[in-house]
Amino acid sequence: MGKALDLSALDDLFCQRKTFKLTDEQYKKKTGKSLPTNMQYLKFSSPLARKAKENGYRIEVEENAVIQKVLTFTKR
């Protein structure tokens, strides 16, 4: 089995007692794991959801499209 999920790196965010945002990249950097892909699980049943509830938070998920510039070089 893989190593256990350690959410203690997020304690400083929860202790602020203010609304905050966390990107999937920030989550991965702090915990070493990727966010769950199942949104229902992420919001209601995951260890992160339990920690959020314990600290008086609820999770809302915003999915933002990333726009990348693609350069096409066409030979004349």
N, C-alpha and C positions, 0 to 999 in steps of 0.2 A: 504494500500500500504506500501511497505518497505521504509526504509529511502533512501533519495536521494544519488546518487553516488557522493562522494567528492574526486576529483582528486588533490586537493591542496597539498596533501602529496607527489606528484610527481614533484612539481614545482622545487625543488632543482636539480633534474636530468635534466629537460628541460633547466634550467638556465645555466647549464655548457656549453651549445652550442657545445657539443661533442657527438659522437656516443656512445650509452650505451646499455647495455642489461639488461633485466628485466625478471626474471623467473615468472611463474605463482604463485609460493609461495610468492615471494617478492611482487608481485602486490596485492595478497590477504592480506598480512600482512599490507601493506601501506593503502589500500582502504577499507578493510573489506569485499570485494566482490570477487567472483571468476571471472576469465576471461570468456567472452562469448565463447560458443563452436562453433558458426558459424564463420568460418575464414573470409569469405567475409565481414560479418558485423563487425567483430573485426578490420579488416584492413582499411575499408572504411567508415563505417557509425556510428560506436559506439561513445560514448562520448570520449573515449580514442583516437580514430582516429581523431576526430575533434580537440582535444587538441594538438595532435601531429602535425597536419597540421598547426594550428595557430602558433606553435612554430618553423615551418620550418622542421619538421621531417616527415618521412614516416615509417610505421610499416612493418617489415618483420617478418614472423613467422618461427621459427625453431622448429621442433618437434623431440626431442631426446628420444630415447628409454632408459628406465632405466633398467639397468641390476642388478638383485638381486641374491644373492647367496641363494640357497635353499639346506639345509642339509636334507638328507634322512637317517634315522637311521633304518637299516634292522637288524632284530633279527637273530642271527646265529643259 
